[in-house]
Amino acid sequence: MSNFFQLFIAWGVLLLVLLSLYLIDKVNTIYRSQVPAKLPPTYSDGLFGDLSGKKLWDAMSGIPVVGVESETVNNLRPHYEPVLRQHIEQVFMEGYKAGAAGTAGIPTNNRVLPTPRGSLESWLPLHHLSSLYQIGVDFSAKKPEELLRLQQTLDQVTAMLYARTGLTLEDAYSRTLLVHPESENKSAEEAAPATPALAAPEPPVQLEAPVQPEVRPVTEQPEVRPVTEQSEVRPAPAQAEVAQPVGA
């Protein structure tokens, strides 16, 4: 009787183990069917081939990459400049918005950027990204006394990134990034021609009456009679003869 009981217990334990294994396998099967398999990341920009992320940065910064020739890197270098520019600008603007909102954090190395042919994953060193991010945070504070320092720091960091990737920085980033959106709007409003206000109608000009010349009464001119023939001049009567003395 004791042997039968032991055998019964052994079979019961075995069935429990088998049932547990079956349930575990069933649960794993259901879980795998609901969660899609993790696929390797694919990028639609075929110009850079397998170069993406840190591998792309290493190739552009002069670090030899297995399977990539230096001539291929030199040919791709001009096409890398727009990718680097987007990465710099997006990190700066991310810091600017985070600083304005009071939610500053730490940027990530990787960033998927759009390209004319699709998209590409870009990677930059964290110490450079942190500097760009902090410049955006400090610039959002709008402190004029900090503008010169931010300008110098931004130009130094971007010049270093361009130098490490063998690119030529033609225009400083401080000329395009260190401009407040508010000041741009204000400048645009000031530059726009103001709508002329309707001038109030001027009062009618009263014309002065012309000065009338003083009219003087015309005095009658003496009648001018024509000169007639002069009347015969008669000699004046001779004086009475002097009386002769008596006894002459």
GROMACS elastic network, one bead per residue, 0.5 to 0.9 nm:
[ bonds ]
;  ai    aj funct       b0    kb
    1     4     6  0.52293   500
    1     5     6  0.62983   500
    1     6     6  0.87262   500
    2     5     6  0.50881   500
    2     6     6  0.62164   500
    2     7     6  0.86248   500
    3     6     6  0.51282   500
    3     7     6  0.61487   500
    3     8     6  0.85793   500
    4     7     6  0.50618   500
    4     8     6  0.61079   500
    4     9     6  0.86528   500
    5     8     6  0.50428   500
    5     9     6  0.62623   500
    5    10     6  0.86543   500
    6     9     6  0.51325   500
    6    10     6  0.61988   500
    6    11     6  0.87061   500
    7    10     6  0.50540   500
    7    11     6  0.62446   500
    7    12     6  0.85584   500
    8    11     6  0.52418   500
    8    12     6  0.61488   500
    8    13     6  0.87004   500
    9    13     6  0.61828   500
    9    14     6  0.86012   500
   10    13     6  0.52282   500
   10    14     6  0.62302   500
   10    15     6  0.86631   500
   11    14     6  0.50568   500
   11    15     6  0.61531   500
   11    16     6  0.86197   500
   12    15     6  0.51395   500
   12    16     6  0.62424   500
   12    17     6  0.87139   500
   13    16     6  0.50514   500
   13    17     6  0.62462   500
   13    18     6  0.86677   500
   14    17     6  0.51202   500
   14    18     6  0.62009   500
   14    19     6  0.85089   500
   15    18     6  0.50914   500
   15    19     6  0.59891   500
   15    20     6  0.84890   500
   16    19     6  0.50286   500
   16    20     6  0.60601   500
   16    21     6  0.86004   500
   17    20     6  0.50799   500
   17    21     6  0.62181   500
   17    22     6  0.85982   500
   18    21     6  0.51381   500
   18    22     6  0.61582   500
   18    23     6  0.86324   500
   19    22     6  0.50533   500
   19    23     6  0.61738   500
   19    24     6  0.86384   500
   20    23     6  0.51357   500
   20    24     6  0.61703   500
   20    25     6  0.86043   500
   21    24     6  0.51394   500
   21    25     6  0.61564   500
   21    26     6  0.85365   500
   22    25     6  0.51812   500
   22    26     6  0.60928   500
   22    27     6  0.86411   500
   23    26     6  0.50026   500
   23    27     6  0.61690   500
   23    28     6  0.86663   500
   24    27     6  0.51883   500
   24    28     6  0.62866   500
   24    29     6  0.86594   500
   25    28     6  0.51559   500
   25    29     6  0.61877   500
   25    30     6  0.87287   500
   26    29     6  0.50962   500
   26    30     6  0.62832   500
   26    31     6  0.86329   500
   27    30     6  0.51905   500
   27    31     6  0.61646   500
   27    32     6  0.86798   500
   28    31     6  0.50369   500
   28    32     6  0.61249   500
   28    33     6  0.85754   500
   29    32     6  0.52450   500
   29    33     6  0.62433   500
   29    34     6  0.88374   500
   30    33     6  0.51903   500
   30    34     6  0.64654   500
   30    35     6  0.88702   500
   31    34     6  0.53191   500
   31    35     6  0.62355   500
   32    35     6  0.52978   500
   32    36     6  0.71442   500
   32    37     6  0.78553   500
   33    36     6  0.70798   500
   33    37     6  0.89549   500
   35    38     6  0.87210   500
   36    39     6  0.85940   500
   38    41     6  0.89255   500
   39    42     6  0.84374   500
   43    46     6  0.73372   500
   43    49     6  0.89378   500
   43    52     6  0.86364   500
   43   118     6  0.73931   500
   43   119     6  0.60235   500
   43   120     6  0.59785   500
   43   121     6  0.77720   500
   44    47     6  0.89817   500
   44   117     6  0.68614   500
   44   119     6  0.57832   500
   44   120     6  0.73857   500
   45    48     6  0.68076   500
   45    49     6  0.75622   500
   45   114     6  0.88962   500
   45   115     6  0.71615   500
   45   116     6  0.81317   500
   45   117     6  0.50903   500
   45   119     6  0.55103   500
   45   120     6  0.60957   500
   46    49     6  0.50404   500
   46    50     6  0.81971   500
   46   117     6  0.75020   500
   46   118     6  0.83957   500
   47    76     6  0.80269   500
   47    79     6  0.88166   500
   47   117     6  0.79055   500
   48    51     6  0.53579   500
   48    52     6  0.73208   500
   48    56     6  0.81873   500
   48    76     6  0.71130   500
   48    79     6  0.89455   500
   48    80     6  0.89688   500
   48   120     6  0.85485   500
   49    52     6  0.79445   500
   50    55     6  0.84035   500
   50    56     6  0.83505   500
   51    54     6  0.83261   500
   51    55     6  0.56810   500
   51    57     6  0.84338   500
   51    59     6  0.78971   500
   51    68     6  0.87124   500
   51   121     6  0.89727   500
   52    55     6  0.56030   500
   52    57     6  0.76864   500
   52   120     6  0.66374   500
   52   121     6  0.54103   500
   52   122     6  0.62963   500
   52   123     6  0.78714   500
   53    56     6  0.54219   500
   53    57     6  0.66304   500
   53    58     6  0.88889   500
   53   109     6  0.86720   500
   53   110     6  0.64660   500
   53   111     6  0.81120   500
   53   112     6  0.87581   500
   53   120     6  0.80605   500
   53   121     6  0.50440   500
   53   124     6  0.82453   500
   54    58     6  0.60479   500
   54    59     6  0.85338   500
   54   109     6  0.86630   500
   54   110     6  0.80627   500
   54   121     6  0.87294   500
   54   122     6  0.71695   500
   54   123     6  0.51000   500
   54   124     6  0.73100   500
   54   125     6  0.88437   500
   55    58     6  0.51362   500
   55    59     6  0.62378   500
   55    60     6  0.86827   500
   55    65     6  0.74051   500
   55   123     6  0.83005   500
   56    59     6  0.52069   500
   56    60     6  0.62155   500
   56    61     6  0.85553   500
   56    65     6  0.89499   500
   56   121     6  0.86530   500
   56   122     6  0.73206   500
   56   123     6  0.75442   500
   57    60     6  0.51505   500
   57    61     6  0.59439   500
   57    62     6  0.86399   500
   57    63     6  0.85361   500
   57   122     6  0.75052   500
   57   123     6  0.62208   500
   57   124     6  0.68634   500
   57   125     6  0.88959   500
   57   165     6  0.78282   500
   58    61     6  0.51669   500
   58    62     6  0.63752   500
   58    63     6  0.50250   500
   58    64     6  0.73347   500
   58    65     6  0.72915   500
   58   165     6  0.88373   500
   59    62     6  0.54692   500
   59    63     6  0.53314   500
   59    64     6  0.61707   500
   59    65     6  0.60044   500
   59    68     6  0.80525   500
   59    70     6  0.83088   500
   59    73     6  0.65956   500
   59   165     6  0.85490   500
   60    63     6  0.73758   500
   60    73     6  0.65436   500
   60    74     6  0.81630   500
   60    76     6  0.84955   500
   60    77     6  0.67373   500
   60    80     6  0.80951   500
   60   164     6  0.78927   500
   60   165     6  0.50371   500
   60   166     6  0.73913   500
   61   161     6  0.89046   500
   61   163     6  0.85362   500
   61   164     6  0.51838   500
   61   166     6  0.69999   500
   62    65     6  0.88640   500
   62    70     6  0.84941   500
   62    73     6  0.87416   500
   62   164     6  0.78118   500
   62   165     6  0.71660   500
   62   166     6  0.82547   500
   64    68     6  0.76908   500
   64    69     6  0.82055   500
   64    70     6  0.77900   500
   65    68     6  0.55727   500
   65    69     6  0.78102   500
   65    70     6  0.88296   500
   66    69     6  0.81623   500
   68    71     6  0.84963   500
   68    72     6  0.68114   500
   68    73     6  0.73759   500
   69    72     6  0.53514   500
   69    73     6  0.66031   500
   69    74     6  0.89249   500
   70    73     6  0.50337   500
   70    74     6  0.62620   500
   70    75     6  0.86995   500
   71    74     6  0.50884   500
   71    75     6  0.62796   500
   71    76     6  0.86938   500
   72    75     6  0.51204   500
   72    76     6  0.62378   500
   72    77     6  0.86381   500
   73    76     6  0.50868   500
   73    77     6  0.60333   500
   74    77     6  0.51676   500
   74    78     6  0.78869   500
   75    78     6  0.69852   500
   75    79     6  0.80930   500
   76    79     6  0.53686   500
   76    80     6  0.63723   500
   77    80     6  0.50589   500
   77    81     6  0.68828   500
   77   165     6  0.79122   500
   77   166     6  0.78023   500
   77   167     6  0.74741   500
   78    81     6  0.56487   500
   78    82     6  0.81702   500
   78   167     6  0.76492   500
   79    82     6  0.64836   500
   79    83     6  0.75284   500
   80    83     6  0.51974   500
   80    84     6  0.62743   500
   80    85     6  0.86623   500
   80   165     6  0.89359   500
   80   167     6  0.89408   500
   81    84     6  0.51399   500
   81    85     6  0.60923   500
   81    86     6  0.86536   500
   81   162     6  0.84368   500
   81   165     6  0.89131   500
   81   167     6  0.71780   500
   82    86     6  0.61433   500
   82    87     6  0.86061   500
   82   115     6  0.82316   500
   83    86     6  0.52763   500
   83    87     6  0.62938   500
   83    88     6  0.87726   500
   83   113     6  0.69837   500
   83   114     6  0.81988   500
   83   115     6  0.74760   500
   83   120     6  0.81229   500
   83   122     6  0.72100   500
   84    87     6  0.51373   500
   84    88     6  0.62550   500
   84    89     6  0.86859   500
   84   122     6  0.77056   500
   84   123     6  0.89810   500
   84   124     6  0.86062   500
   84   161     6  0.85412   500
   84   162     6  0.84374   500
   85    88     6  0.52256   500
   85    89     6  0.61775   500
   85    90     6  0.85465   500
   86    89     6  0.51899   500
   86    90     6  0.59583   500
   86    91     6  0.85050   500
   86   113     6  0.71961   500
   86   114     6  0.87240   500
   87    90     6  0.53087   500
   87    91     6  0.62108   500
   87    92     6  0.86288   500
   87   111     6  0.72625   500
   87   112     6  0.88211   500
   87   113     6  0.73888   500
   87   122     6  0.72564   500
   87   123     6  0.83860   500
   87   124     6  0.81970   500
   88    91     6  0.54176   500
   88    92     6  0.62483   500
   88    93     6  0.87043   500
   88   129     6  0.77746   500
   88   132     6  0.72073   500
   88   158     6  0.78401   500
   89    92     6  0.51639   500
   89    93     6  0.61234   500
   89    94     6  0.84764   500
   89   132     6  0.86755   500
   89   173     6  0.87483   500
   89   177     6  0.76061   500
   90    93     6  0.51407   500
   90    94     6  0.59588   500
   90    95     6  0.85928   500
   91    95     6  0.62758   500
   91    96     6  0.86236   500
   91   107     6  0.71543   500
   91   129     6  0.68920   500
   91   130     6  0.86724   500
   91   132     6  0.64705   500
   91   133     6  0.56334   500
   91   136     6  0.80894   500
   92    95     6  0.52098   500
   92    96     6  0.62024   500
   92    97     6  0.87686   500
   92   129     6  0.84646   500
   92   131     6  0.89411   500
   92   132     6  0.53471   500
   92   133     6  0.50346   500
   92   134     6  0.78377   500
   92   135     6  0.69121   500
   92   137     6  0.81046   500
   92   177     6  0.80310   500
   93    97     6  0.60943   500
   93    98     6  0.83912   500
   93   133     6  0.77505   500
   93   136     6  0.62259   500
   93   137     6  0.87168   500
   93   177     6  0.84437   500
   94    97     6  0.53250   500
   94    98     6  0.60768   500
   94    99     6  0.84952   500
   94   104     6  0.89630   500
   94   107     6  0.83205   500
   94   133     6  0.68832   500
   94   136     6  0.73141   500
   94   137     6  0.84321   500
   95    98     6  0.50394   500
   95    99     6  0.59293   500
   95   100     6  0.84842   500
   95   104     6  0.67241   500
   95   105     6  0.80601   500
   95   106     6  0.88076   500
   95   107     6  0.82859   500
   95   132     6  0.76734   500
   95   134     6  0.62300   500
   95   135     6  0.72797   500
   95   138     6  0.84064   500
   95   139     6  0.88734   500
   95   140     6  0.83538   500
   96    99     6  0.51906   500
   96   100     6  0.61966   500
   96   101     6  0.86446   500
   96   104     6  0.87777   500
   96   133     6  0.74716   500
   96   134     6  0.82331   500
   96   135     6  0.77750   500
   96   138     6  0.75520   500
   96   139     6  0.66355   500
   96   140     6  0.53140   500
   96   141     6  0.88462   500
   97   100     6  0.50935   500
   97   101     6  0.61426   500
   97   102     6  0.84437   500
   97   103     6  0.84849   500
   97   104     6  0.84971   500
   97   136     6  0.77742   500
   97   137     6  0.74598   500
   97   140     6  0.74554   500
   98   101     6  0.50772   500
   98   102     6  0.58458   500
   98   105     6  0.75475   500
   98   136     6  0.83905   500
   98   137     6  0.66518   500
   98   140     6  0.86174   500
   99   103     6  0.61800   500
   99   104     6  0.54565   500
   99   134     6  0.86107   500
   99   136     6  0.72155   500
   99   138     6  0.70845   500
   99   139     6  0.81968   500
   99   140     6  0.57733   500
   99   141     6  0.73747   500
  100   103     6  0.78968   500
  100   104     6  0.86759   500
  100   137     6  0.72641   500
  100   140     6  0.54902   500
  100   141     6  0.71651   500
  101   104     6  0.79066   500
  102   137     6  0.88939   500
  104   133     6  0.87906   500
  104   134     6  0.85163   500
  104   137     6  0.70701   500
  105   133     6  0.87301   500
  106   129     6  0.87425   500
  106   130     6  0.68122   500
  106   133     6  0.77423   500
  106   134     6  0.89976   500
  107   110     6  0.89186   500
  107   126     6  0.77006   500
  107   129     6  0.66605   500
  107   130     6  0.65621   500
  107   133     6  0.69551   500
  108   111     6  0.74120   500
  108   123     6  0.87327   500
  108   124     6  0.87938   500
  108   126     6  0.72599   500
  108   129     6  0.79083   500
  108   130     6  0.89356   500
  109   122     6  0.79777   500
  109   123     6  0.52544   500
  109   124     6  0.54737   500
  109   125     6  0.64251   500
  109   126     6  0.58694   500
  109   129     6  0.73976   500
  110   121     6  0.66075   500
  110   122     6  0.56283   500
  110   124     6  0.70709   500
  111   120     6  0.83299   500
  111   121     6  0.56042   500
  111   122     6  0.52994   500
  111   123     6  0.65422   500
  111   124     6  0.88742   500
  112   119     6  0.65633   500
  112   120     6  0.55039   500
  112   122     6  0.60778   500
  112   123     6  0.88851   500
  113   118     6  0.86649   500
  113   119     6  0.54873   500
  113   120     6  0.53726   500
  113   121     6  0.61367   500
  113   122     6  0.69184   500
  114   117     6  0.80176   500
  114   118     6  0.58666   500
  114   120     6  0.63797   500
  114   121     6  0.88185   500
  115   118     6  0.50836   500
  115   119     6  0.51156   500
  115   120     6  0.68175   500
  116   119     6  0.78948   500
  123   126     6  0.89652   500
  124   127     6  0.86824   500
  124   128     6  0.72502   500
  124   129     6  0.67707   500
  124   161     6  0.87726   500
  125   128     6  0.56255   500
  125   129     6  0.63776   500
  125   130     6  0.87504   500
  126   130     6  0.59059   500
  126   131     6  0.85347   500
  127   130     6  0.51102   500
  127   131     6  0.63354   500
  127   132     6  0.87999   500
  128   131     6  0.51956   500
  128   132     6  0.63733   500
  128   133     6  0.86279   500
  128   157     6  0.65823   500
  128   158     6  0.84747   500
  128   160     6  0.89081   500
  128   161     6  0.79377   500
  129   132     6  0.51142   500
  129   133     6  0.60042   500
  129   134     6  0.84913   500
  130   133     6  0.50260   500
  130   134     6  0.60054   500
  130   135     6  0.85044   500
  131   134     6  0.51650   500
  131   135     6  0.61543   500
  131   136     6  0.87390   500
  131   153     6  0.80987   500
  131   154     6  0.79837   500
  131   157     6  0.74398   500
  132   135     6  0.51530   500
  132   136     6  0.64748   500
  132   137     6  0.88298   500
  132   153     6  0.86096   500
  132   154     6  0.67835   500
  132   157     6  0.74881   500
  132   158     6  0.85280   500
  133   136     6  0.52433   500
  133   137     6  0.63999   500
  133   138     6  0.88358   500
  134   138     6  0.60837   500
  134   139     6  0.83656   500
  135   138     6  0.51793   500
  135   139     6  0.59499   500
  135   140     6  0.85918   500
  135   150     6  0.61496   500
  135   151     6  0.87759   500
  135   153     6  0.77817   500
  135   154     6  0.70138   500
  136   139     6  0.50502   500
  136   140     6  0.62671   500
  136   150     6  0.88279   500
  136   177     6  0.89114   500
  136   178     6  0.86628   500
  137   140     6  0.53617   500
  137   141     6  0.71353   500
  138   141     6  0.54675   500
  138   142     6  0.76045   500
  138   143     6  0.82006   500
  138   146     6  0.80974   500
  138   150     6  0.78669   500
  139   142     6  0.56090   500
  139   143     6  0.72958   500
  139   146     6  0.79436   500
  139   147     6  0.75035   500
  139   150     6  0.73367   500
  139   178     6  0.74200   500
  139   180     6  0.84779   500
  140   143     6  0.82898   500
  140   180     6  0.81692   500
  142   145     6  0.89372   500
  142   146     6  0.81817   500
  142   147     6  0.82435   500
  142   180     6  0.81583   500
  143   146     6  0.55315   500
  143   147     6  0.68356   500
  144   147     6  0.52834   500
  144   148     6  0.81367   500
  145   148     6  0.71073   500
  145   149     6  0.82474   500
  146   149     6  0.54527   500
  146   150     6  0.62125   500
  146   151     6  0.86198   500
  147   150     6  0.51871   500
  147   151     6  0.60499   500
  147   152     6  0.86701   500
  147   178     6  0.81845   500
  148   151     6  0.50817   500
  148   152     6  0.62570   500
  148   153     6  0.86390   500
  149   152     6  0.52489   500
  149   153     6  0.61442   500
  149   154     6  0.85462   500
  150   153     6  0.51199   500
  150   154     6  0.59593   500
  150   155     6  0.84779   500
  150   174     6  0.83627   500
  150   178     6  0.83450   500
  151   154     6  0.52809   500
  151   155     6  0.61808   500
  151   156     6  0.85823   500
  151   173     6  0.85345   500
  151   174     6  0.55303   500
  151   175     6  0.86023   500
  151   178     6  0.73215   500
  152   155     6  0.52739   500
  152   156     6  0.61106   500
  152   157     6  0.86848   500
  152   174     6  0.81675   500
  153   156     6  0.51256   500
  153   157     6  0.61643   500
  153   158     6  0.85870   500
  154   157     6  0.53188   500
  154   158     6  0.61481   500
  154   159     6  0.83903   500
  154   172     6  0.86550   500
  154   173     6  0.70580   500
  154   174     6  0.64649   500
  155   158     6  0.53350   500
  155   159     6  0.58798   500
  155   160     6  0.84788   500
  155   172     6  0.61278   500
  155   173     6  0.62950   500
  155   174     6  0.63827   500
  156   159     6  0.51516   500
  156   160     6  0.61394   500
  156   161     6  0.87513   500
  157   160     6  0.51459   500
  157   161     6  0.63605   500
  157   162     6  0.87645   500
  158   161     6  0.50798   500
  158   162     6  0.62191   500
  158   163     6  0.85111   500
  158   169     6  0.82174   500
  158   172     6  0.81968   500
  158   173     6  0.73289   500
  159   162     6  0.51595   500
  159   163     6  0.60376   500
  159   164     6  0.86175   500
  159   168     6  0.85008   500
  159   169     6  0.66045   500
  159   172     6  0.82713   500
  160   163     6  0.50068   500
  160   164     6  0.61208   500
  160   165     6  0.86821   500
  161   164     6  0.52236   500
  161   165     6  0.63996   500
  161   166     6  0.86821   500
  161   167     6  0.85056   500
  162   165     6  0.52643   500
  162   166     6  0.60971   500
  162   168     6  0.63430   500
  162   169     6  0.63418   500
  163   166     6  0.50844   500
  163   167     6  0.59671   500
  163   168     6  0.72001   500
  163   169     6  0.82482   500
  164   167     6  0.77469   500
  169   172     6  0.70258   500
  169   173     6  0.89264   500
  171   174     6  0.86938   500
  171   175     6  0.77453   500
  171   176     6  0.89682   500
  172   175     6  0.58930   500
  172   176     6  0.77459   500
  173   176     6  0.55277   500
  173   177     6  0.59191   500
  173   178     6  0.78603   500
  174   177     6  0.52689   500
  174   178     6  0.51480   500
  174   179     6  0.81673   500
  175   178     6  0.62303   500
  175   179     6  0.75181   500
  176   179     6  0.64764   500
  177   180     6  0.82279   500
  179   182     6  0.85674   500
  179   183     6  0.71983   500
  179   184     6  0.71268   500
  180   183     6  0.52393   500
  180   184     6  0.63293   500
  180   185     6  0.88007   500
  181   184     6  0.50433   500
  181   185     6  0.63086   500
  181   186     6  0.86572   500
  182   185     6  0.52112   500
  182   186     6  0.62079   500
  182   187     6  0.85963   500
  183   187     6  0.59916   500
  183   188     6  0.84557   500
  184   187     6  0.50875   500
  184   188     6  0.61189   500
  184   189     6  0.86040   500
  185   188     6  0.50282   500
  185   189     6  0.61898   500
  185   190     6  0.86194   500
  186   189     6  0.50795   500
  186   190     6  0.61873   500
  186   191     6  0.85333   500
  187   190     6  0.50280   500
  187   191     6  0.60099   500
  187   192     6  0.85650   500
  188   191     6  0.50203   500
  188   192     6  0.61406   500
  189   192     6  0.52006   500
  189   193     6  0.82821   500
  189   194     6  0.88111   500
  190   193     6  0.76134   500
  190   194     6  0.82914   500
  191   194     6  0.86797   500
  193   196     6  0.86320   500
  194   197     6  0.87763   500
  196   199     6  0.84983   500
  198   201     6  0.87993   500
  199   202     6  0.83450   500
  201   204     6  0.86799   500
  202   205     6  0.82986   500
  203   206     6  0.87386   500
  207   210     6  0.86589   500
  208   211     6  0.84933   500
  209   212     6  0.84719   500
  211   214     6  0.88511   500
  212   215     6  0.83197   500
  215   218     6  0.87301   500
  216   219     6  0.87185   500
  218   221     6  0.86296   500
  220   223     6  0.83454   500
  221   224     6  0.82364   500
  224   227     6  0.88401   500
  225   228     6  0.85305   500
  227   230     6  0.80042   500
  228   231     6  0.84768   500
  229   232     6  0.87272   500
  230   233     6  0.79441   500
  231   234     6  0.85832   500
  233   236     6  0.88212   500
  234   237     6  0.86075   500
  235   238     6  0.81666   500
  236   239     6  0.86375   500
  237   240     6  0.86767   500
  238   241     6  0.79631   500
  239   242     6  0.83215   500
  240   243     6  0.82071   500
  241   244     6  0.84257   500
  242   245     6  0.89357   500
  243   246     6  0.85788   500
  244   247     6  0.86638   500
  244   248     6  0.70791   500
  245   248     6  0.59323   500
